[in-house]
Amino acid sequence: MGKLNLVIIDRDIDYVNCVSDYLISEQAQNFFVSTYTEESAIAEFIAAETEMITDGIFLVCREFYEQVLQKEKGFVILLADEVSIVKQKDEGRAIYKYQYGNRLVAEILKIFAEEGALGNTFNNGFARKAKGKKHKIIGVYSPIGGVGKTTIAVGACIQSAWEGKNVFYLNLENIATTPLYFQGKQEESLSNILYYLKCNSPNLCLQIEGAKCVDPLYNIHFFQPPDSSYDFTEDVSQELCCLLQELRKSRQYDLIFIDFSSAINKNNLAVLRNCDDLLLVAEENFTSVVKIKCLLKELHLLLSREEETELRERFNLVLNKTLHAVVDNGEELNITINQKGVLSRIPLVENLTIFQDGVFKLDLNSSFGKAIYQLLLNF
């Protein structure tokens, strides 16, 4: 089953039209939507002798909730017009009706996930929709702090989204700066996803759908940062790899960008090996030379010869914050990770970010943006 039947019963015509328009335009791969707003039509629907759809979702306003609840065999969810009603409702199911469409859908999916319903319904639907599309996981890593790794990862996400690609941004830094670049109202975070993974949740795909945020400006999907940096001090390598498998299996995303911490540990190594391509970000200075040599030494110590060779070949060297006067220094400094040489040189741009509407925005109309565009042509 690739879609669910969603029935909205509410006499507020303007509200129902807004919700159904969103679901039809943005969630058509997930739901068949039908609505009932006229009192006579609602009464006829409730009084009908035919059995209601057993695998359907019923979003029902307070006026008709009890009547529908007594008859149907699917999931009935109260559309509460006050937040206090949602908090007070200990039995049954309720969501606050006046919120953004993506949050409404996320709460519906959360209810299903918590009650163990639907299995892989959504994964199957997404896979059919995305059949034949190209999907890649691209990691952005550097053992060098302050080299501009996150700026490149975020810039690549935004540029890809502007090109019409479906993008997921996964930040694995101990202290993530995700809220500086992307906005999303979501109580759950990556910590919740790691918990579901540890518990082997049977409805992980729904947990992911319910926990992710969607940035309203760029339409980029992401998780809120972990509740504590301590989450990444534990060995969660297996959980992170499972998460990547779920994201890939959903086939929703053309590109998944992973923004790594600078650490060389079990978690990062496991995720690095699950990436299709890797960007190794460095600068044209001796610090980068020393740090990359340390990285190569660690890979040699921690991986088998075959694993080391395979991982090194996935790296693509990107030199950030370059100046025209020192372009040739990259060769003189011998900054190298494999035989590919330097894939891209991204120029230093002053005042690249501006703080506007509560978030940092990158100026992709600059030479930085042009370099990111050219870089992405390789993938």
PAPA-724715 format. One record per residue: x, y, z of N, C-alpha, C in turn. Coordinates in steps of 0.1 Angstrom, whole numbers, padded with zeros to 4 digits, always signed. Example, Ala and Ser with C-alpha at 12.3 -4.5 7.8 and 13.67 -1.06 7.14 Angstrom:
2
+0132-0057+0078+0123-0045+0078+0132-0033+0078
+0128-0022+0071+0137-0011+0071+0129+0000+0079
This chain:
379
+0009-0012+0000+0000+0000+0000+0009+0012+0000
+0007+0021-0010+0015+0033-0011+0009+0046-0006
-0005+0046-0005-0011+0058+0000-0022+0054+0010
-0025+0064+0018-0035+0062+0028-0047+0071+0025
-0059+0066+0029-0071+0074+0027-0072+0084+0039
-0073+0097+0036-0074+0107+0046-0088+0114+0044
-0096+0113+0054-0109+0120+0054-0110+0131+0064
-0113+0143+0060-0114+0155+0068-0128+0159+0070
-0133+0159+0083-0147+0162+0085-0147+0175+0095
-0151+0186+0089-0151+0198+0096-0160+0208+0089
-0168+0216+0096-0177+0226+0089-0170+0239+0085
-0158+0240+0090-0150+0252+0086-0144+0251+0072
-0152+0256+0063-0148+0254+0048-0134+0260+0045
-0131+0272+0050-0119+0278+0047-0107+0270+0052
-0109+0265+0064-0098+0257+0070-0096+0244+0062
-0107+0237+0059-0106+0224+0052-0100+0226+0038
-0103+0237+0032-0098+0240+0018-0083+0242+0019
-0078+0249+0029-0064+0252+0031-0056+0239+0033
-0061+0231+0042-0055+0218+0046-0054+0209+0034
-0066+0207+0027-0066+0198+0015-0058+0203+0004
-0057+0216+0002-0048+0222-0009-0034+0218-0006
-0030+0219+0007-0016+0216+0010-0013+0201+0008
-0023+0193+0013-0021+0178+0012-0020+0174-0003
-0029+0179-0011-0029+0176-0025-0016+0180-0033
-0011+0192-0029+0000+0198-0036+0014+0192-0031
+0014+0190-0018+0027+0186-0011+0028+0172-0006
+0017+0166-0005+0017+0152+0001+0009+0142-0007
+0008+0145-0020+0000+0137-0029+0005+0122-0030
+0018+0120-0027+0024+0107-0028+0020+0099-0016
+0014+0105-0006+0011+0098+0007-0004+0096+0009
-0012+0105+0004-0026+0105+0008-0036+0106-0003
-0047+0099-0002-0059+0102-0010-0068+0110-0001
-0071+0122-0005-0078+0131+0004-0093+0133+0000
-0102+0132+0010-0116+0135+0007-0121+0144+0019
-0130+0153+0016-0134+0162+0027-0150+0163+0027
-0155+0166+0039-0169+0168+0042-0170+0180+0050
-0177+0190+0045-0179+0203+0052-0194+0207+0054
-0202+0203+0045-0217+0206+0046-0223+0197+0056
-0232+0202+0064-0238+0194+0075-0246+0182+0070
-0253+0184+0059-0261+0173+0053-0252+0162+0048
-0241+0166+0042-0232+0156+0036-0225+0148+0048
-0221+0155+0058-0215+0149+0070-0225+0139+0077
-0237+0143+0078-0247+0135+0084-0249+0122+0076
-0250+0124+0063-0252+0113+0054-0240+0103+0054
-0228+0109+0055-0216+0101+0056-0216+0092+0069
-0219+0099+0080-0219+0092+0093-0230+0081+0093
-0242+0084+0088-0253+0075+0088-0253+0064+0078
-0243+0065+0069-0243+0055+0058-0241+0041+0064
-0249+0031+0057-0248+0017+0062-0235+0011+0058
-0229+0016+0047-0217+0009+0043-0206+0011+0053
-0197+0001+0054-0186+0001+0063-0176+0012+0060
-0171+0020+0069-0161+0030+0066-0148+0023+0063
-0139+0031+0057-0126+0026+0052-0118+0022+0064
-0114+0009+0064-0107+0004+0076-0093+0009+0078
-0086+0012+0067-0072+0017+0068-0071+0032+0066
-0082+0039+0069-0082+0053+0067-0079+0061+0079
-0076+0074+0077-0074+0084+0088-0085+0093+0088
-0091+0096+0099-0103+0105+0100-0099+0117+0109
-0097+0129+0103-0095+0141+0110-0109+0148+0112
-0113+0148+0125-0127+0152+0127-0127+0163+0138
-0135+0173+0135-0137+0184+0144-0145+0180+0157
-0145+0188+0167-0151+0183+0180-0166+0180+0179
-0173+0187+0170-0187+0186+0169-0191+0172+0165
-0183+0165+0156-0187+0152+0151-0178+0141+0155
-0169+0144+0164-0158+0134+0168-0164+0122+0174
-0173+0123+0184-0178+0111+0191-0187+0103+0181
-0194+0109+0172-0202+0101+0163-0194+0093+0154
-0183+0099+0148-0174+0091+0139-0167+0081+0147
-0162+0084+0159-0154+0075+0167-0162+0062+0170
-0175+0063+0172-0184+0051+0175-0186+0042+0163
-0183+0047+0151-0187+0039+0139-0175+0033+0132
-0164+0041+0130-0154+0037+0120-0145+0027+0126
-0136+0021+0117-0127+0011+0121-0112+0015+0118
-0111+0027+0114-0097+0033+0111-0092+0041+0123
-0084+0051+0120-0079+0060+0130-0086+0073+0130
-0093+0076+0141-0100+0088+0143-0091+0098+0151
-0089+0110+0146-0081+0119+0153-0089+0132+0154
-0090+0137+0167-0097+0149+0169-0089+0161+0164
-0096+0170+0157-0090+0183+0153-0094+0193+0163
-0085+0195+0173-0088+0203+0184-0085+0218+0181
-0095+0227+0184-0093+0241+0181-0086+0249+0192
-0082+0241+0203-0075+0247+0214-0064+0238+0218
-0052+0244+0221-0040+0236+0225-0043+0228+0238
-0051+0235+0247-0054+0229+0260-0061+0216+0259
-0070+0215+0248-0077+0203+0246-0068+0191+0243
-0058+0194+0235-0048+0183+0231-0041+0178+0244
-0037+0188+0252-0030+0184+0264-0038+0176+0274
-0051+0180+0275-0060+0173+0284-0065+0160+0280
-0064+0157+0267-0070+0145+0262-0061+0133+0265
-0064+0126+0275-0056+0114+0279-0059+0102+0271
-0072+0100+0267-0076+0089+0259-0079+0093+0245
-0077+0084+0235-0080+0088+0222-0068+0095+0215
-0071+0102+0205-0061+0109+0197-0065+0123+0194
-0056+0133+0195-0060+0146+0192-0047+0154+0187
-0049+0163+0178-0039+0172+0173-0045+0186+0172
-0036+0196+0174-0041+0210+0173-0042+0213+0158
-0054+0218+0154-0057+0220+0140-0050+0232+0133
-0048+0242+0141-0042+0254+0135-0027+0255+0135
-0021+0248+0126-0006+0247+0125-0002+0245+0111
+0011+0247+0108+0015+0245+0094+0013+0231+0089
+0010+0229+0076+0007+0216+0071+0017+0205+0073
+0030+0209+0072+0040+0198+0075+0040+0194+0089
+0037+0203+0098+0036+0199+0113+0024+0190+0115
+0013+0193+0108+0001+0185+0110+0003+0171+0105
+0010+0170+0093+0013+0156+0088+0023+0149+0098
+0033+0156+0103+0042+0150+0112+0036+0145+0124
+0026+0152+0130+0019+0147+0142+0010+0135+0139
+0004+0135+0127-0004+0123+0123+0005+0111+0122
+0017+0112+0116+0026+0101+0114+0031+0097+0128
+0033+0106+0137+0038+0103+0150+0028+0094+0157
+0015+0097+0156+0005+0089+0162+0005+0075+0157
+0006+0074+0144+0007+0060+0138+0019+0053+0143
+0031+0060+0143+0043+0053+0147+0042+0048+0162
+0036+0056+0170+0035+0052+0185+0026+0041+0187
+0016+0039+0178+0006+0029+0179+0009+0017+0171
+0021+0017+0165+0026+0005+0157+0018+0002+0145
+0014+0012+0138+0006+0010+0125+0014+0013+0113
+0009+0008+0102+0013+0011+0088+0026+0005+0083
+0035+0000+0092+0047-0007+0087+0055+0002+0078
+0057-0003+0065+0066+0004+0056+0057+0011+0045
+0045+0014+0049+0036+0021+0039+0042+0032+0032
+0048+0042+0040+0053+0054+0034+0066+0051+0026
+0075+0042+0032+0087+0039+0024+0083+0033+0011
+0073+0025+0010+0069+0019-0003+0064+0029-0012
+0056+0038-0007+0051+0049-0015+0062+0058-0021
+0071+0062-0013+0082+0071-0017+0090+0063-0028
+0093+0050-0025+0101+0043-0035+0095+0042-0048
+0082+0040-0049+0075+0040-0062+0075+0054-0069
+0073+0064-0061+0073+0077-0067+0087+0081-0072
+0098+0076-0065+0111+0081-0069+0118+0070-0078
+0111+0061-0083+0118+0050-0091+0125+0056-0103
+0138+0052-0104+0146+0057-0115+0154+0069-0112
+0151+0076-0100+0159+0088-0097+0172+0084-0091
+0181+0093-0092+0195+0091-0087+0196+0097-0073
+0201+0089-0064+0202+0093-0050+0216+0091-0045
+0221+0102-0038+0235+0101-0034+0236+0107-0019
+0246+0101-0012+0250+0106+0001+0263+0112+0000
+0264+0125+0002+0277+0132+0001+0281+0137+0015
+0293+0133+0019+0298+0137+0032+0308+0149+0031
+0307+0158+0040+0316+0170+0040+0324+0169+0053
+0337+0166+0051+0345+0163+0063+0358+0171+0063
+0363+0174+0075+0376+0180+0076+0382+0177+0090
+0394+0173+0091+0400+0172+0104+0405+0185+0110
+0402+0196+0102+0408+0209+0106+0396+0218+0110
+0397+0223+0122+0386+0232+0127+0387+0246+0121
+0375+0251+0119+0374+0265+0114+0377+0267+0099
+0377+0256+0092+0381+0256+0078+0369+0260+0068
+0357+0261+0074+0345+0264+0066+0338+0252+0061
+0339+0241+0067+0332+0229+0063+0317+0230+0063
+0312+0236+0074+0297+0237+0075+0292+0247+0065
+0299+0258+0062+0295+0267+0052+0294+0261+0039
+0303+0252+0035+0303+0245+0023+0291+0235+0022
+0289+0228+0033+0278+0218+0034+0265+0225+0032
+0263+0236+0040+0250+0244+0039+0249+0250+0025
+0259+0256+0020+0259+0261+0006+0255+0251-0004
+0261+0239-0003+0258+0228-0013+0243+0224-0011
+0238+0224+0001+0224+0220+0003+0215+0231-0004
+0217+0243-0001+0209+0254-0007+0210+0254-0022
+0222+0253-0027+0223+0254-0042+0216+0242-0048
+0217+0230-0042+0210+0218-0047+0195+0220-0047
+0190+0226-0036+0175+0228-0034+0171+0238-0045
+0179+0249-0047+0175+0258-0058+0174+0252-0071
+0182+0241-0074+0181+0234-0086+0170+0225-0087
+0161+0224-0077+0149+0216-0077+0151+0202-0071
+0163+0200-0065+0165+0186-0059+0159+0186-0045
+0156+0174-0041+0151+0171-0028+0163+0168-0019
+0165+0176-0008+0177+0176-0001+0175+0173+0014
+0183+0165+0020+0183+0163+0034+0197+0167+0040
+0197+0175+0050+0209+0180+0057+0211+0173+0070
+0221+0165+0072+0223+0158+0085+0236+0163+0091
+0235+0170+0102+0246+0175+0110+0250+0166+0121
+0263+0161+0121+0268+0152+0131+0278+0159+0140
+0279+0172+0140+0288+0179+0149+0283+0177+0163
+0293+0177+0172+0289+0176+0187+0281+0188+0191
+0284+0200+0186+0276+0212+0189+0273+0217+0175
+0260+0215+0171+0256+0218+0157+0251+0232+0156
+0254+0238+0145+0249+0252+0142+0237+0252+0133
+0230+0241+0132+0219+0239+0122+0209+0251+0124
+0205+0254+0136+0194+0265+0137+0199+0279+0132
+0212+0281+0130+0216+0293+0124+0212+0295+0109
+0211+0283+0102+0209+0283+0088+0195+0279+0084
+0189+0270+0092+0176+0264+0088+0166+0266+0099
+0154+0269+0096+0143+0270+0106+0134+0259+0105
+0129+0255+0117+0119+0244+0118+0114+0243+0132
+0101+0242+0134+0095+0241+0147+0092+0226+0149
+0100+0220+0158+0099+0205+0160+0105+0202+0174
+0097+0196+0183+0102+0193+0196+0112+0182+0196
+0109+0172+0187+0118+0160+0187+0131+0164+0180
+0142+0157+0182+0155+0160+0177+0162+0147+0172
+0174+0149+0168+0182+0137+0164+0184+0127+0176
+0183+0132+0188+0184+0124+0200+0172+0114+0200
+0161+0119+0197+0149+0110+0196+0151+0099+0186
+0156+0102+0174+0158+0093+0164+0168+0082+0168
+0179+0086+0175+0189+0077+0180+0183+0067+0190
+0174+0073+0198+0167+0064+0208+0158+0054+0201
+0151+0058+0191+0142+0049+0183+0151+0038+0177
+0162+0042+0172+0171+0032+0166+0177+0022+0176
+0180+0027+0188+0185+0018+0198+0174+0008+0202
+0162+0012+0202+0151+0004+0206+0145-0005+0195
+0152-0004+0183+0147-0012+0171+0132-0009+0169
+0129+0003+0168+0115+0007+0165+0110+0000+0152
+0098-0006+0153+0093-0012+0141+0087-0002+0130
+0086+0010+0135+0081+0020+0126+0090+0032+0124
+0103+0028+0122+0113+0039+0121+0111+0049+0110
+0106+0044+0099+0103+0054+0088+0093+0064+0092
+0083+0061+0100+0073+0070+0105+0079+0079+0116
+0088+0073+0124+0094+0082+0134+0103+0093+0128
+0109+0089+0117+0118+0099+0110+0109+0110+0104
+0098+0105+0097+0089+0115+0091+0083+0125+0102
+0080+0119+0114+0074+0127+0124+0084+0137+0131
+0097+0133+0130+0107+0141+0138+0114+0151+0129
+0114+0150+0116+0122+0159+0108+0115+0172+0106
+0124+0182+0103+0119+0196+0101+0120+0198+0086
+0112+0208+0081+0113+0212+0067+0115+0227+0067
+0126+0232+0063+0129+0247+0063+0119+0253+0053
+0112+0263+0057+0102+0270+0049+0107+0278+0037
+0120+0282+0039+0126+0291+0028+0132+0282+0017
+0139+0272+0021+0146+0264+0011+0140+0250+0008
+0131+0246+0017+0124+0233+0016+0135+0222+0018
+0145+0224+0026+0155+0215+0029+0151+0207+0042
+0152+0194+0042+0148+0186+0054+0160+0184+0063
+0157+0184+0076+0168+0182+0086+0162+0178+0099
+0171+0174+0109+0167+0172+0122+0172+0183+0131
+0165+0186+0142+0170+0195+0152+0182+0188+0158
+0192+0196+0163+0204+0190+0169+0201+0182+0181
+0210+0173+0185+0208+0164+0197+0205+0173+0209
+0198+0167+0219+0195+0174+0231+0208+0177+0239
+0218+0168+0237+0231+0169+0244+0242+0164+0235
+0254+0171+0236+0265+0166+0228+0270+0153+0233
+0266+0149+0245+0270+0136+0251+0265+0124+0242
+0254+0127+0234+0249+0116+0226+0259+0111+0216
+0268+0119+0212+0278+0115+0202+0291+0111+0208
+0292+0111+0222+0304+0106+0228+0302+0091+0230
+0290+0086+0229+0288+0071+0229+0290+0065+0215
+0291+0052+0215+0292+0045+0202+0278+0043+0196
+0275+0052+0187+0262+0051+0180+0264+0049+0165
+0275+0043+0162+0279+0040+0148+0268+0031+0141
+0264+0021+0148+0254+0012+0142+0241+0020+0139
+0237+0028+0149+0224+0035+0148+0225+0045+0136
+0236+0052+0135+0238+0062+0124+0238+0056+0111
+0244+0044+0109+0244+0037+0096+0230+0032+0093
+0223+0028+0103+0209+0024+0101+0200+0036+0097
+0203+0047+0102+0196+0059+0099+0198+0063+0084
+0211+0062+0080+0214+0065+0066+0207+0055+0056
+0206+0042+0061+0199+0032+0052+0184+0035+0051
+0178+0040+0062+0164+0044+0062+0162+0056+0053
+0171+0066+0054+0169+0078+0045+0171+0074+0030
+0181+0065+0028+0183+0061+0014+0171+0053+0009
+0167+0044+0018+0156+0035+0014+0143+0042+0011
+0141+0053+0018+0128+0061+0015+0128+0067+0001
+0140+0069-0005+0141+0074-0018+0134+0087-0020
+0133+0095-0009+0127+0108-0010+0137+0118-0015
+0150+0116-0013+0160+0126-0014+0170+0123-0026
+0172+0133-0034+0182+0132-0045+0196+0133-0039
+0197+0141-0029+0210+0143-0022+0209+0144-0007
+0217+0136+0000+0218+0137+0015+0232+0142+0018
+0233+0154+0024+0246+0160+0027+0248+0158+0042
+0260+0152+0046+0263+0150+0060+0274+0159+0064
+0272+0167+0074+0282+0177+0079+0288+0170+0092
+0300+0166+0090+0307+0158+0101+0314+0167+0111
+0316+0162+0123+0325+0168+0132+0340+0166+0127
+0349+0172+0133+0363+0170+0129+0370+0158+0136
+0363+0151+0144+0368+0140+0151+0371+0128+0142
+0381+0120+0146+0384+0107+0139+0380+0096+0149
+0368+0092+0149+0364+0082+0158+0355+0071+0151
+0350+0062+0159+0342+0051+0154+0330+0055+0147
+0323+0065+0153+0310+0070+0147+0313+0076+0133
+0323+0085+0132+0325+0092+0120+0331+0082+0109
+0339+0073+0113+0345+0063+0104+0334+0055+0097
+0324+0051+0106+0313+0042+0101+0305+0050+0091
+0302+0063+0094+0293+0071+0085+0301+0074+0072
+0314+0078+0074+0322+0081+0062+0322+0069+0052
+0322+0057+0057+0323+0045+0048+0309+0043+0041
+0299+0049+0047+0285+0048+0041+0282+0059+0031
+0291+0068+0029+0289+0079+0019+0293+0074+0005
+0286+0079-0005+0289+0076-0019+0302+0085-0023
+0302+0097-0019+0313+0106-0022+0316+0115-0010
+0329+0119-0009+0333+0127+0003+0341+0139-0002
+0337+0150+0005+0345+0163+0002+0354+0165+0014
+0367+0165+0012+0377+0168+0023+0381+0182+0021
+0376+0190+0031+0378+0205+0031+0391+0209+0038
+0399+0217+0031+0412+0221+0037+0415+0235+0032
+0425+0241+0038+0430+0254+0034+0444+0253+0029
+0449+0263+0021+0463+0262+0016+0472+0268+0026
+0475+0260+0037+0484+0263+0047+0490+0251+0053
+0500+0253+0061+0507+0241+0067+0499+0234+0078
+0490+0241+0084+0481+0234+0093+0473+0223+0086
+0468+0226+0074+0461+0216+0067+0470+0204+0063
+0482+0207+0059+0492+0196+0056+0494+0187+0068
+0496+0192+0080+0498+0184+0091+0486+0176+0095
+0474+0183+0095+0462+0176+0099+0458+0165+0090
+0460+0167+0077+0456+0156+0067+0466+0145+0069
+0479+0147+0071+0488+0136+0074+0484+0128+0086
+0479+0135+0096+0474+0128+0108+0462+0120+0105
+0453+0125+0097+0441+0118+0092+0445+0105+0085
+0455+0106+0076+0459+0094+0068+0465+0084+0078
+0473+0089+0088+0478+0079+0097+0468+0072+0105
+0457+0079+0109+0447+0073+0117+0439+0063+0108
+0436+0066+0096+0429+0057+0087+0438+0044+0085
+0451+0046+0085+0459+0034+0083+0459+0025+0095
+0458+0031+0107+0458+0024+0120+0445+0017+0123
+0434+0024+0119+0420+0020+0123+0413+0011+0113
+0418+0011+0100+0411+0003+0090+0420-0007+0084
+0413-0017+0078+0421-0027+0071+0426-0020+0058
+0435-0027+0051+0442-0021+0040+0431-0018+0029
+0422-0028+0027+0412-0026+0017+0402-0014+0020
+0398-0014+0033+0389-0003+0038+0396+0010+0036
+0409+0011+0040+0416+0024+0039+0417+0029+0025
+0420+0020+0015+0421+0023+0001+0408+0028-0004
+0398+0020-0001+0384+0024-0006+0380+0037-0001
+0382+0040+0012+0378+0053+0018+0386+0065+0012
+0399+0063+0011+0407+0074+0005+0403+0077-0009
+0399+0067-0017+0395+0070-0031+0381+0078-0031
+0373+0077-0021+0361+0085-0021+0363+0099-0018
+0374+0103-0012+0376+0117-0009+0379+0125-0021
+0374+0137-0021+0377+0147-0031+0381+0160-0024
+0394+0164-0027+0400+0175-0020+0394+0189-0025
+0389+0196-0015+0384+0210-0018+0391+0220-0009
+0398+0229-0016+0405+0240-0009+0396+0252-0007
+0394+0256+0005+0385+0267+0008+0393+0279+0012
+0386+0291+0010+0391+0304+0014+0405+0307+0006
+0405+0303-0006+0417+0305-0014+0419+0320-0018
+0431+0324-0020+0435+0337-0025+0443+0335-0038
+0440+0343-0048+0446+0342-0061+0462+0342-0060
+0466+0350-0050+0481+0352-0049+0488+0339-0044
+0480+0330-0039+0487+0318-0033+0481+0305-0040
+0476+0306-0052+0470+0295-0058+0479+0283-0060
+0492+0286-0063+0502+0276-0065+0507+0269-0053
+0504+0275-0041+0509+0270-0029+0504+0256-0025
+0492+0253-0031+0487+0239-0028+0496+0228-0032
+0503+0230-0044+0512+0220-0048+0525+0220-0040
+0529+0232-0037+0542+0234-0029+0540+0228-0015
+0528+0230-0010+0526+0225+0004+0522+0210+0004
+0520+0204-0008+0518+0190-0009+0505+0186-0001
+0494+0193-0003+0481+0189+0003+0475+0179-0006
+0474+0166-0001+0469+0156-0010+0463+0145-0001
+0453+0138-0006+0447+0126+0000+0447+0114-0008
+0447+0116-0022+0448+0105-0031+0454+0110-0044
+0452+0103-0055+0458+0107-0068+0449+0117-0076
+0437+0121-0070+0428+0129-0078+0433+0144-0079
+0441+0148-0069+0445+0162-0069+0434+0170-0063
+0434+0183-0066+0424+0193-0060+0412+0193-0069
+0400+0190-0064+0388+0190-0072+0383+0204-0074
+0384+0212-0063+0378+0226-0064+0385+0235-0055
+0387+0248-0059+0392+0258-0051+0381+0269-0049
+0377+0271-0037+0366+0280-0034+0372+0293-0028
+0370+0304-0034+0376+0317-0030+0371+0322-0017
+0380+0330-0010+0376+0337+0002+0367+0348-0002
+0356+0349+0005+0346+0360+0002+0343+0367+0015
+0346+0380+0016+0343+0387+0028+0327+0390+0029
+0322+0390+0041+0308+0393+0043+0299+0383+0036
+0303+0370+0036+0296+0359+0029+0282+0357+0035
+0281+0359+0048+0268+0356+0055+0262+0369+0060
+0249+0370+0060+0242+0381+0066+0231+0375+0075
+0229+0382+0087+0219+0377+0096+0205+0384+0093
+0195+0377+0089+0183+0382+0085+0171+0373+0089
+0161+0379+0095+0149+0371+0099+0153+0360+0108
+0163+0362+0117+0166+0352+0127+0175+0341+0122
+0180+0341+0110+0189+0331+0104+0200+0337+0096
+0211+0330+0095+0222+0334+0087+0219+0329+0072
+0220+0339+0063+0218+0335+0049+0231+0337+0041
+0234+0327+0033+0247+0328+0025+0244+0335+0012
+0254+0343+0008+0253+0350-0005+0258+0341-0016
+0249+0333-0022+0253+0324-0033+0254+0331-0046
+0251+0344-0047+0254+0351-0059+0268+0356-0060
+0276+0353-0050+0290+0357-0049+0299+0346-0057
+0312+0349-0057+0321+0339-0063+0321+0326-0055
+0318+0327-0042+0316+0314-0034+0305+0306-0040
+0293+0312-0042+0282+0305-0048+0285+0299-0061
+0293+0306-0070+0296+0301-0083+0305+0289-0082
+0314+0289-0072+0323+0278-0070+0316+0266-0065
+0306+0268-0056+0298+0257-0051+0290+0251-0063
+0284+0259-0071+0277+0254-0083+0286+0245-0092
+0298+0250-0094+0307+0242-0103+0312+0229-0095
+0313+0230-0082+0317+0218-0075+0306+0207-0076
+0294+0211-0075+0283+0201-0075+0281+0195-0089
+0286+0201-0099+0285+0195-0112+0292+0182-0113
+0302+0180-0104+0309+0167-0104+0301+0155-0098
+0289+0158-0092+0281+0148-0086+0267+0148-0092
